[in-house]
Amino acid sequence: MKSIVWRICSLLSVLAILAVLLYGSNRLLDVTESGAPILARPDAGKRLLISMEGFRFAQTEEGRVPWRMSASNADLYENKEARLKNIEIVFTTPEGKRAALIGEQGTLDTRNGDARIRRGSRDVRIVSSEGYLMTTDSLAWKAGQREVTTPDAFKVLGRDIYFEGKGFSAEVDMRKLSVDSNVKAILQE
């Protein structure tokens, strides 16, 4: 009799454990409107909409293009963020001066045009039509203010100047440049 009671209790225990496991796994993998299990669903706003090669984005103002962006690859998400690889942003002033911001990886907010570019295996670079080269680890582009910023160390090399520092902000036409700290400059004749 004791052995039959013990077997029934054991069987009930196993059934109870199975019921709990089945219920828990059903809740964990609950399929809702999106058709994806809870564990497989991305965070709200982070769902990938499209992945593409050869991405281009441009801003126009009164019939002219003050800046345009191209990337070799782009992943576009439902929150209007684009994750980019091999990026080039070309700025053109009304006077025809150009500067190209080049980096290996970054993000773009397609709602306002703001972008962040960071170092991969090479420095992030800005090359101007006036012969200047700037290198750093990361750059942020604020489209509304037409401003480039970095908190990182940077170096600028031109025909008659070399300078470096840490942290800066600059207007895209490079007429105004503000450096946060550790400025060193060498002027050449």
KARA-V690268 format. One record per residue. RES is the residue in one small letter. SS is DSSP state (h for helix, s for strand, l for the rest). Layout:
# KARA-V690268
res:RES ss:SS
res:RES ss:SS
This chain:
# KARA-V690268
res:m ss:l
res:k ss:h
res:s ss:h
res:i ss:h
res:v ss:h
res:w ss:h
res:r ss:h
res:i ss:h
res:c ss:h
res:s ss:h
res:l ss:h
res:l ss:h
res:s ss:h
res:v ss:h
res:l ss:h
res:a ss:h
res:i ss:h
res:l ss:h
res:a ss:h
res:v ss:h
res:l ss:h
res:l ss:h
res:y ss:h
res:g ss:h
res:s ss:h
res:n ss:h
res:r ss:h
res:l ss:h
res:l ss:l
res:d ss:l
res:v ss:s
res:t ss:l
res:e ss:l
res:s ss:l
res:g ss:l
res:a ss:l
res:p ss:s
res:i ss:h
res:l ss:h
res:a ss:h
res:r ss:l
res:p ss:l
res:d ss:l
res:a ss:l
res:g ss:l
res:k ss:l
res:r ss:l
res:l ss:s
res:l ss:s
res:i ss:s
res:s ss:s
res:m ss:s
res:e ss:s
res:g ss:s
res:f ss:s
res:r ss:s
res:f ss:s
res:a ss:s
res:q ss:s
res:t ss:s
res:e ss:s
res:e ss:l
res:g ss:l
res:r ss:s
res:v ss:s
res:p ss:s
res:w ss:s
res:r ss:s
res:m ss:s
res:s ss:s
res:a ss:s
res:s ss:s
res:n ss:s
res:a ss:s
res:d ss:s
res:l ss:s
res:y ss:s
res:e ss:l
res:n ss:l
res:k ss:l
res:e ss:s
res:a ss:s
res:r ss:s
res:l ss:s
res:k ss:s
res:n ss:s
res:i ss:s
res:e ss:s
res:i ss:s
res:v ss:s
res:f ss:s
res:t ss:s
res:t ss:l
res:p ss:l
res:e ss:l
res:g ss:l
res:k ss:l
res:r ss:s
res:a ss:s
res:a ss:s
res:l ss:s
res:i ss:s
res:g ss:s
res:e ss:s
res:q ss:s
res:g ss:s
res:t ss:s
res:l ss:s
res:d ss:s
res:t ss:l
res:r ss:l
res:n ss:l
res:g ss:l
res:d ss:l
res:a ss:s
res:r ss:s
res:i ss:s
res:r ss:s
res:r ss:l
res:g ss:l
res:s ss:l
res:r ss:l
res:d ss:l
res:v ss:s
res:r ss:s
res:i ss:s
res:v ss:s
res:s ss:s
res:s ss:l
res:e ss:l
res:g ss:l
res:y ss:l
res:l ss:s
res:m ss:s
res:t ss:s
res:t ss:s
res:d ss:l
res:s ss:s
res:l ss:s
res:a ss:s
res:w ss:s
res:k ss:s
res:a ss:l
res:g ss:l
res:q ss:l
res:r ss:l
res:e ss:s
res:v ss:s
res:t ss:s
res:t ss:s
res:p ss:s
res:d ss:s
res:a ss:s
res:f ss:s
res:k ss:s
res:v ss:s
res:l ss:s
res:g ss:l
res:r ss:l
res:d ss:l
res:i ss:s
res:y ss:s
res:f ss:s
res:e ss:s
res:g ss:s
res:k ss:s
res:g ss:s
res:f ss:s
res:s ss:s
res:a ss:s
res:e ss:s
res:v ss:l
res:d ss:l
res:m ss:l
res:r ss:l
res:k ss:l
res:l ss:s
res:s ss:s
res:v ss:s
res:d ss:s
res:s ss:s
res:n ss:s
res:v ss:s
res:k ss:s
res:a ss:s
res:i ss:s
res:l ss:s
res:q ss:l
res:e ss:l
